[in-house]
Amino acid sequence: MKPIVTAKEMYDIDQYTIRNVGISGESLMESAGLVIAQRLKAEIPLNEKVAVLVGKGNNGGDGLVIGRLLQGYGYQVDVWMISSSQDLKGDAKGALLHYENAGYVIRSYQDEKDLFHALLPRYDHVIDALLGIGIKGGPRTPYKEIIDQLNHLHSMVYSIDLPSGIEADGGEIEAAVKANKTFTIQAPKTGAYIFPSANYYGQVETVDIGIPLISIEKSSRYKREWEEGDVVRTFPRRTRSSHKGSYGRGGVVGGSATMIGAPILSSGAALRTGVGLLTIYVPESIRSVVASHITEGMYRGLQEENGYFLGDISFDDVKLGAIAVGPGMGRTEGGTRIVRSVLQQDSTVIVDADGLTHLKKCWDLLQHRKAPTIITPHPGEMSMLMDMTVDEVEHNRFEVSRELATKHNVYVVLKGPFTIVTTPTGEQFVNTTGNPGLAKGGTGDTLTGMILGFVLQHGSVQEALSNAVYMHGKVADLLLEKGHSMVDIVATDLIKHLPKALSQLLQHEK
């Protein structure tokens, strides 16, 4: 798992490392420059021209180290100091001293402004070390003009830590470098997972500069990127002595006369992710239709009114380990009664889709539940639950998710690009698989079913949720590899190709 930090947390991590571990800031800067220079050496042909654009802060200091080392490797490098060298302070000032003592010459933007703008398009590679994590608000002159020119170049642009002009924690953007690749130092910043800032990073590569884990643990909240290795490590193994009861008894409650497909998708995904036994609760009038698509399930047709649940449901005849409620159920009062009944069961409950609208009327039940409660809103549903705008949700995804999870003692799966799984204690796990092909009706119902199947088989709810989200996105990525486009992917494709994605994952076990 890869740690994710805010700007303040990164500053605190650096200070803890300097004060408590005893590694100097100058050593950290040298380490950052060395690791990034070595990465660049592996990517840039020796005969191509490189420009390093240096600002006055520590980000500029990193650029000075990189420029010095690349010249030592034999590259044709121009290091341009944008501000006066007199403005450099602290470790960055030391980096400039080392650069000059090594016999290399700094080029001054202030002295050669016209020449700088004339030469910039001629470089094959430009390294952006202009502005670091301390920026607040938009970049000022001359940085704004330089950034604008950078964004119109055909050169390969590398940003150090984050693209200049972007705030580390995300937010509105006035002007920022559109990097082809960003080398983020030690830990990605939260803005790399929030739009619109995520659009500016290009390919992100995290570079470890030797900051010990204790510095991160002591100085930041628990936010991690959930990676393939984490999925392989935590994925449940089946034993030869197991039987269908070993893999859980689940229930899907949903559907209506106008949304028959939703419970079909959720149920199909649950079965494909390995649930042992599945009972499907739908309005009686659609039971035969759903059963014709899902032949492996057991069925309960419930009383209805005009094609929607009337509100009566009983679980007396079966003990379910987990219940998914909401897909396609509609927003009638009968649906609210169904959700209340489900929440009163001693089962893990997953609430999705229309169930979330009903959940808002049932907050009182959550604090009394002993079994886990999981909610899976997209940003629009989260805005409804939190009484805020969608933009407010999108710009504060980490904070909003944590607030809801800790307040109501629930697991929150905030869907979208970089889906965030938040535990009731506030720990957060970010997913990076998936693509815009998932932006289509029905894919959320599929995820609900996968969550149901995984929750019944994993010992940890968080691991089940993170693995379900990861595999959901992984299937979409696999579909692109198999010739699909982001336009034509539909929810049934995910279920159809889930076995292939699982098979590829389980190859790692051998």
C-alpha positions as CSV (number, residue, x, y, z in Angstrom):
1,M,0.0,0.0,0.0
2,K,1.3,3.4,-1.0
3,P,0.7,6.3,1.5
4,I,-1.2,9.4,0.3
5,V,-0.7,12.7,2.1
6,T,-1.9,16.3,2.2
7,A,0.5,19.3,1.8
8,K,0.6,19.9,5.6
9,E,1.2,16.2,6.3
10,M,4.1,16.1,3.9
11,Y,5.6,19.1,5.6
12,D,5.1,17.5,9.0
13,I,6.7,14.2,7.6
14,D,9.8,16.2,6.5
15,Q,10.1,18.0,9.8
16,Y,9.7,14.8,11.8
17,T,12.4,13.1,9.7
18,I,14.7,16.0,10.2
19,R,14.1,16.6,13.9
20,N,13.4,13.1,15.2
21,V,15.1,10.7,12.8
22,G,18.1,13.0,12.3
23,I,18.2,13.1,8.5
24,S,18.9,16.6,7.4
25,G,16.8,18.5,4.9
26,E,19.8,18.9,2.6
27,S,20.2,15.1,2.6
28,L,16.5,14.6,1.7
29,M,16.9,17.0,-1.2
30,E,20.0,15.3,-2.4
31,S,18.3,11.9,-2.2
32,A,15.2,13.2,-4.1
33,G,17.3,14.7,-6.8
34,L,19.5,11.5,-7.1
35,V,16.5,9.1,-7.4
36,I,14.7,11.3,-10.0
37,A,17.9,11.9,-12.0
38,Q,18.5,8.2,-12.2
39,R,14.9,7.7,-13.4
40,L,15.3,10.4,-16.0
41,K,18.6,8.9,-17.2
42,A,16.7,5.7,-18.0
43,E,14.2,7.6,-20.1
44,I,16.1,10.4,-21.9
45,P,18.5,9.7,-24.7
46,L,22.0,11.2,-24.0
47,N,22.0,13.2,-27.2
48,E,18.8,15.1,-26.5
49,K,18.6,18.6,-25.0
50,V,17.2,19.2,-21.5
51,A,16.0,22.3,-19.7
52,V,15.5,22.4,-15.9
53,L,13.3,25.3,-14.8
54,V,14.0,26.2,-11.2
55,G,11.9,28.2,-8.8
56,K,13.0,29.7,-5.5
57,G,11.6,27.1,-3.1
58,N,12.6,23.6,-2.2
59,N,11.1,22.3,-5.4
60,G,13.7,24.5,-7.2
61,G,16.3,23.0,-4.9
62,D,15.3,19.5,-6.1
63,G,15.7,20.8,-9.7
64,L,19.2,22.1,-9.0
65,V,20.3,18.7,-7.8
66,I,18.7,17.0,-10.8
67,G,20.4,19.5,-13.2
68,R,23.8,19.0,-11.6
69,L,23.6,15.2,-11.7
70,L,22.3,15.1,-15.3
71,Q,25.2,17.2,-16.4
72,G,27.5,14.8,-14.5
73,Y,26.0,12.0,-16.5
74,G,26.9,13.8,-19.7
75,Y,23.6,15.4,-20.7
76,Q,23.3,18.8,-22.5
77,V,21.4,20.6,-19.8
78,D,20.5,24.3,-19.3
79,V,19.4,25.1,-15.8
80,W,17.3,28.3,-15.8
81,M,16.8,30.2,-12.5
82,I,13.5,32.0,-12.8
83,S,13.7,34.2,-9.7
84,S,16.9,35.9,-8.5
85,S,19.4,33.5,-6.9
86,Q,19.3,35.8,-3.9
87,D,15.7,34.7,-3.2
88,L,16.8,31.1,-2.5
89,K,16.7,30.1,1.1
90,G,17.6,27.1,3.3
91,D,18.3,23.8,1.6
92,A,17.6,25.2,-1.9
93,K,20.4,27.8,-1.3
94,G,22.7,24.9,-0.4
95,A,21.8,23.1,-3.6
96,L,22.7,26.1,-5.6
97,L,26.1,26.3,-3.9
98,H,26.8,22.6,-4.6
99,Y,25.7,23.2,-8.3
100,E,28.1,26.1,-8.7
101,N,30.9,24.4,-6.8
102,A,30.6,21.5,-9.3
103,G,31.6,24.0,-12.0
104,Y,28.2,24.4,-13.7
105,V,26.7,27.7,-14.8
106,I,23.1,28.9,-14.0
107,R,21.2,30.7,-16.7
108,S,19.2,33.6,-15.4
109,Y,15.6,34.2,-16.7
110,Q,15.7,37.7,-15.4
111,D,18.8,38.5,-17.5
112,E,17.9,36.5,-20.6
113,K,14.1,36.6,-20.7
114,D,13.7,37.0,-24.5
115,L,16.3,34.3,-25.1
116,F,14.6,31.9,-22.7
117,H,11.3,32.1,-24.5
118,A,13.0,31.7,-27.8
119,L,15.0,28.6,-26.7
120,L,12.3,26.9,-24.7
121,P,10.6,25.2,-27.7
122,R,14.0,23.8,-28.8
123,Y,14.5,21.6,-25.8
124,D,13.5,17.9,-26.2
125,H,12.8,17.6,-22.5
126,V,11.7,20.2,-19.9
127,I,11.9,19.5,-16.2
128,D,9.4,21.6,-14.2
129,A,10.8,22.4,-10.8
130,L,9.1,25.8,-10.6
131,L,6.5,25.7,-7.8
132,G,6.1,23.1,-5.0
133,I,3.5,22.1,-2.5
134,G,3.4,25.4,-0.7
135,I,1.6,27.3,-3.5
136,K,-1.8,28.9,-2.6
137,G,-3.8,30.5,-5.3
138,G,-2.7,30.8,-8.9
139,P,0.9,31.4,-10.1
140,R,2.1,34.9,-10.5
141,T,4.2,36.6,-13.2
142,P,6.5,35.4,-14.6
143,Y,5.6,31.8,-13.7
144,K,2.1,32.1,-15.2
145,E,3.5,33.1,-18.6
146,I,6.2,30.4,-18.5
147,I,3.5,27.8,-17.6
148,D,1.4,28.9,-20.5
149,Q,4.3,28.5,-22.9
150,L,5.2,25.1,-21.5
151,N,1.7,23.9,-22.1
152,H,2.0,24.7,-25.8
153,L,5.3,22.9,-26.3
154,H,5.9,19.6,-28.1
155,S,8.6,18.7,-25.6
156,M,8.3,16.0,-23.0
157,V,7.5,17.8,-19.7
158,Y,8.4,16.2,-16.4
159,S,7.1,17.8,-13.2
160,I,8.9,17.3,-9.8
161,D,6.5,16.3,-7.0
162,L,3.5,17.9,-8.6
163,P,2.8,20.0,-11.6
164,S,3.6,23.7,-10.9
165,G,0.5,25.8,-10.3
166,I,-1.5,23.0,-8.7
167,E,-2.3,23.0,-5.0
168,A,-1.2,19.7,-3.4
169,D,-4.7,19.1,-1.9
170,G,-6.6,19.8,-5.1
171,G,-9.0,22.7,-5.8
172,E,-9.6,25.2,-8.5
173,I,-6.9,25.8,-11.0
174,E,-6.0,29.1,-12.6
175,A,-2.9,28.0,-14.5
176,A,-0.8,24.9,-14.1
177,V,1.7,22.8,-16.0
178,K,0.1,19.9,-18.0
179,A,2.9,17.3,-17.3
180,N,3.5,14.2,-19.4
181,K,4.9,12.6,-16.3
182,T,5.2,13.6,-12.6
183,F,7.7,12.2,-10.2
184,T,6.0,12.6,-6.9
185,I,8.3,12.5,-3.9
186,Q,7.9,9.8,-1.3
187,A,4.1,9.9,-1.3
188,P,1.4,11.0,-3.7
189,K,-0.5,14.1,-2.6
190,T,-4.3,14.0,-2.3
191,G,-4.8,16.4,-5.3
192,A,-3.5,13.6,-7.6
193,Y,-6.8,11.8,-6.9
194,I,-9.1,14.7,-7.2
195,F,-10.3,16.4,-10.3
196,P,-9.6,18.7,-12.0
197,S,-6.0,18.7,-10.6
198,A,-5.6,15.0,-11.4
199,N,-5.9,15.8,-15.1
200,Y,-2.5,17.7,-15.0
201,Y,-0.3,15.0,-13.5
202,G,0.1,12.8,-16.6
203,Q,1.7,9.5,-15.6
204,V,2.5,9.5,-11.9
205,E,5.6,7.7,-10.6
206,T,6.3,7.8,-6.8
207,V,10.0,8.0,-5.9
208,D,11.1,6.7,-2.5
209,I,13.8,9.0,-1.1
210,G,14.4,7.1,2.1
211,I,12.0,8.7,4.5
212,P,11.2,6.1,7.2
213,L,7.7,4.7,7.7
214,I,7.6,6.0,11.3
215,S,7.7,9.6,9.9
216,I,4.6,9.0,7.8
217,E,2.8,7.2,10.6
218,K,3.5,9.9,13.2
219,S,2.7,12.8,10.9
220,S,-0.3,11.8,8.7
221,R,-3.8,10.3,8.8
222,Y,-4.1,6.8,7.3
223,K,-4.7,7.1,3.6
224,R,-3.3,4.5,1.2
225,E,-3.5,3.5,-2.4
226,W,-4.7,-0.1,-2.7
227,E,-2.5,-1.9,-5.2
228,E,-2.5,-5.2,-7.0
229,G,-0.1,-6.7,-4.5
230,D,-2.6,-5.9,-1.8
231,V,-5.3,-7.7,-3.7
232,V,-3.2,-10.8,-4.2
233,R,-2.1,-10.7,-0.5
234,T,-5.6,-10.5,0.9
235,F,-7.6,-12.5,-1.6
236,P,-9.3,-15.5,0.1
237,R,-8.1,-19.0,-0.8
238,R,-10.5,-21.9,-1.3
239,T,-9.8,-25.3,0.3
240,R,-10.6,-28.7,-1.1
241,S,-12.8,-29.5,1.9
242,S,-15.1,-26.5,1.4
243,H,-18.7,-26.5,0.3
244,K,-21.3,-24.0,-0.8
245,G,-22.0,-23.0,2.7
246,S,-18.4,-22.1,3.2
247,Y,-18.7,-19.1,1.0
248,G,-21.6,-17.3,2.5
249,R,-25.3,-16.9,2.2
250,G,-26.2,-13.6,0.6
251,G,-29.4,-11.7,-0.3
252,V,-30.2,-9.2,-3.0
253,V,-33.2,-7.0,-2.4
254,G,-34.3,-4.7,-5.3
255,G,-36.0,-4.3,-8.6
256,S,-39.3,-2.8,-9.7
257,A,-41.5,-2.9,-12.7
258,T,-39.4,-0.1,-14.4
259,M,-36.0,-1.3,-13.3
260,I,-35.9,-5.1,-13.7
261,G,-32.3,-5.2,-14.8
262,A,-30.7,-3.9,-11.6
263,P,-31.2,-6.9,-9.4
264,I,-30.2,-9.2,-12.3
265,L,-26.9,-7.4,-12.6
266,S,-26.2,-7.4,-8.9
267,S,-27.1,-11.0,-8.5
268,G,-25.1,-12.1,-11.5
269,A,-22.0,-10.3,-10.2
270,A,-22.4,-11.7,-6.7
271,L,-22.5,-15.3,-8.1
272,R,-19.5,-14.6,-10.4
273,T,-17.5,-13.4,-7.4
274,G,-18.1,-16.7,-5.6
275,V,-21.1,-16.3,-3.2
276,G,-22.1,-19.8,-2.0
277,L,-25.9,-19.3,-1.8
278,L,-27.9,-16.4,-3.0
279,T,-31.6,-15.5,-2.3
280,I,-33.1,-12.8,-4.5
281,Y,-36.0,-10.6,-3.2
282,V,-38.0,-8.8,-5.9
283,P,-41.6,-7.7,-6.5
284,E,-43.7,-10.7,-7.4
285,S,-44.6,-9.4,-10.8
286,I,-40.9,-9.5,-12.0
287,R,-39.8,-12.6,-10.2
288,S,-40.1,-14.9,-13.3
289,V,-38.3,-12.4,-15.5
290,V,-35.4,-12.1,-13.1
291,A,-35.3,-15.9,-12.5
292,S,-35.1,-16.5,-16.3
293,H,-31.7,-14.6,-16.2
294,I,-30.3,-15.8,-12.9
295,T,-31.0,-19.6,-12.7
296,E,-28.6,-20.2,-9.8
297,G,-30.5,-18.1,-7.3
298,M,-33.4,-18.8,-4.8
299,Y,-36.3,-16.4,-5.0
300,R,-38.8,-14.6,-2.8
301,G,-41.5,-12.7,-4.6
302,L,-42.7,-9.9,-2.4
303,Q,-46.0,-8.0,-2.2
304,E,-46.1,-4.9,-4.4
305,E,-48.1,-1.9,-5.4
306,N,-48.0,-0.6,-9.0
307,G,-44.8,-2.6,-9.5
308,Y,-42.9,-1.4,-6.4
309,F,-42.3,-3.0,-3.1
310,L,-45.3,-2.6,-0.7
311,G,-42.9,-2.8,2.3
312,D,-43.3,-6.3,3.8
313,I,-40.3,-8.6,3.9
314,S,-39.2,-11.4,6.1
315,F,-35.9,-13.2,6.7
316,D,-37.3,-15.8,9.1
317,D,-36.8,-18.7,6.8
318,V,-33.1,-18.0,6.0
319,K,-30.0,-16.7,7.8
320,L,-28.1,-14.4,5.5
321,G,-24.6,-13.3,6.2
322,A,-24.9,-10.2,4.0
323,I,-27.7,-8.4,2.2
324,A,-27.5,-5.9,-0.6
325,V,-30.5,-3.6,-0.8
326,G,-31.4,-0.8,-3.2
327,P,-30.7,-1.6,-6.8
328,G,-33.7,-0.7,-8.9
329,M,-36.1,-0.6,-6.0
330,G,-37.5,2.9,-6.6
331,R,-38.2,5.6,-4.1
332,T,-41.7,4.7,-2.8
333,E,-42.6,4.5,0.9
334,G,-42.6,0.8,0.6
335,G,-38.9,1.0,-0.3
336,T,-38.2,2.9,2.9
337,R,-40.0,0.2,5.0
338,I,-37.9,-2.5,3.2
339,V,-34.6,-0.7,4.0
340,R,-35.6,-0.2,7.6
341,S,-36.4,-4.0,7.9
342,V,-33.1,-4.9,6.3
343,L,-31.1,-2.6,8.6
344,Q,-32.7,-4.4,11.6
345,Q,-31.2,-7.7,10.6
346,D,-28.0,-9.1,12.2
347,S,-26.3,-9.2,8.8
348,T,-23.8,-7.1,7.0
349,V,-25.8,-4.7,4.9
350,I,-24.8,-3.0,1.6
351,V,-27.0,0.0,0.7
352,D,-26.8,1.2,-2.9
353,A,-28.8,3.2,-5.5
354,D,-32.3,4.0,-4.5
355,G,-31.6,2.4,-1.1
356,L,-29.5,5.4,-0.3
357,T,-32.4,7.8,-0.6
358,H,-34.3,5.6,1.9
359,L,-31.3,5.3,4.1
360,K,-31.4,9.1,4.8
361,K,-34.7,8.5,6.6
362,C,-33.1,5.7,8.7
363,W,-30.0,7.2,10.2
364,D,-31.3,6.4,13.6
365,L,-30.9,2.7,13.0
366,L,-27.2,2.8,12.2
367,Q,-25.8,3.5,15.6
368,H,-27.5,0.5,17.0
369,R,-26.3,-2.0,14.4
370,K,-23.6,-4.4,15.5
371,A,-23.0,-5.9,12.0
372,P,-21.2,-3.8,9.4
373,T,-23.1,-1.3,7.3
374,I,-21.7,-0.4,3.8
375,I,-22.9,2.4,1.6
376,T,-21.8,2.9,-2.0
377,P,-22.8,6.4,-3.3
378,H,-21.7,8.1,-6.4
379,P,-21.0,11.9,-6.0
380,G,-24.6,12.8,-6.7
381,E,-25.9,10.4,-4.1
382,M,-23.2,11.6,-1.7
383,S,-24.4,15.2,-2.2
384,M,-27.9,14.1,-1.3
385,L,-26.8,12.3,1.8
386,M,-24.6,15.2,3.0
387,D,-26.8,18.1,1.9
388,M,-24.1,19.7,-0.2
389,T,-23.5,20.3,-3.9
390,V,-21.8,17.8,-6.1
391,D,-18.9,20.2,-6.6
392,E,-18.4,20.4,-2.9
393,V,-18.3,16.6,-2.7
394,E,-15.9,16.3,-5.6
395,H,-13.5,19.0,-4.3
396,N,-13.4,17.4,-0.8
397,R,-13.8,13.7,-1.5
398,F,-11.5,12.5,1.3
399,E,-12.9,14.8,3.9
400,V,-16.6,14.2,3.0
401,S,-16.1,10.5,3.0
402,R,-14.4,10.5,6.4
403,E,-17.0,12.7,7.9
404,L,-19.9,10.5,6.8
405,A,-18.2,7.2,7.8
406,T,-17.1,8.3,11.3
407,K,-20.4,10.1,12.1
408,H,-22.7,7.2,11.2
409,N,-20.4,4.2,11.9
410,V,-20.5,3.0,8.3
411,Y,-18.1,1.9,5.5
412,V,-18.3,4.4,2.7
413,V,-17.4,3.5,-0.9
414,L,-17.4,6.9,-2.7
415,K,-17.5,5.9,-6.4
416,G,-16.0,7.6,-9.3
417,P,-12.5,7.9,-10.7
418,F,-10.2,7.0,-7.8
419,T,-13.0,5.4,-5.7
420,I,-12.3,5.9,-2.0
421,V,-13.1,3.2,0.6
422,T,-13.4,4.7,4.1
423,T,-13.8,2.7,7.3
424,P,-15.9,3.7,10.3
425,T,-12.6,4.7,12.0
426,G,-11.6,7.0,9.2
427,E,-8.9,4.9,7.4
428,Q,-9.0,5.5,3.7
429,F,-8.0,3.4,0.7
430,V,-7.9,4.7,-2.9
431,N,-8.4,2.6,-6.0
432,T,-6.6,3.4,-9.3
433,T,-8.1,0.8,-11.7
434,G,-10.9,1.5,-14.1
435,N,-11.6,3.9,-17.0
436,P,-14.5,6.1,-18.3
437,G,-16.1,3.1,-19.9
438,L,-17.6,2.5,-16.4
439,A,-19.6,5.7,-16.7
440,K,-22.7,4.0,-17.7
441,G,-26.0,2.8,-16.1
442,G,-25.8,-0.6,-14.4
443,T,-22.1,-0.7,-13.6
444,G,-22.8,0.4,-10.1
445,D,-25.3,-2.5,-9.7
446,T,-22.6,-4.8,-10.8
447,L,-20.2,-3.4,-8.2
448,T,-22.8,-3.9,-5.5
449,G,-23.0,-7.6,-6.4
450,M,-19.3,-7.9,-6.3
451,I,-19.1,-6.3,-2.9
452,L,-21.8,-8.7,-1.6
453,G,-19.8,-11.7,-2.9
454,F,-16.5,-10.5,-1.5
455,V,-17.8,-9.4,1.9
456,L,-19.1,-13.0,2.5
457,Q,-15.7,-14.5,1.7
458,H,-13.2,-12.0,3.3
459,G,-12.4,-11.8,6.9
460,S,-11.9,-8.0,6.7
461,V,-14.7,-5.8,5.4
462,Q,-12.2,-3.2,4.2
463,E,-10.2,-5.7,2.3
464,A,-13.4,-7.1,0.7
465,L,-14.5,-3.6,-0.4
466,S,-11.0,-2.6,-1.7
467,N,-10.7,-5.8,-3.6
468,A,-14.2,-5.6,-5.1
469,V,-13.5,-2.0,-6.3
470,Y,-10.1,-2.9,-7.6
471,M,-11.5,-5.9,-9.6
472,H,-14.5,-4.0,-10.9
473,G,-12.1,-1.4,-12.4
474,K,-9.7,-4.2,-13.5
475,V,-12.3,-5.9,-15.6
476,A,-13.0,-2.6,-17.4
477,D,-9.3,-2.2,-18.1
478,L,-9.2,-5.8,-19.4
479,L,-12.1,-5.0,-21.8
480,L,-10.1,-2.2,-23.4
481,E,-7.1,-4.7,-23.8
482,K,-9.5,-7.1,-25.5
483,G,-10.7,-4.7,-28.1
484,H,-13.6,-2.9,-26.5
485,S,-13.7,0.9,-26.4
486,M,-14.7,3.2,-23.6
487,V,-17.9,3.9,-25.5
488,D,-19.2,0.4,-25.9
489,I,-18.6,-1.2,-22.5
490,V,-21.9,-2.2,-20.8
491,A,-22.5,-3.7,-17.3
492,T,-23.1,-7.2,-18.6
493,D,-19.7,-7.1,-20.2
494,L,-18.2,-6.7,-16.7
495,I,-20.0,-9.9,-15.5
496,K,-19.1,-11.8,-18.6
497,H,-15.4,-11.0,-18.4
498,L,-15.0,-11.1,-14.6
499,P,-13.8,-14.8,-14.7
500,K,-10.9,-13.8,-16.9
501,A,-9.9,-11.0,-14.6
502,L,-10.1,-13.2,-11.6
503,S,-8.1,-15.9,-13.4
504,Q,-5.3,-13.5,-14.2
505,L,-5.3,-12.3,-10.5
506,L,-5.2,-15.8,-9.1
507,Q,-2.2,-16.7,-11.4
508,H,-0.1,-14.7,-8.8
509,E,-1.0,-17.3,-6.2
510,K,1.0,-20.0,-8.0
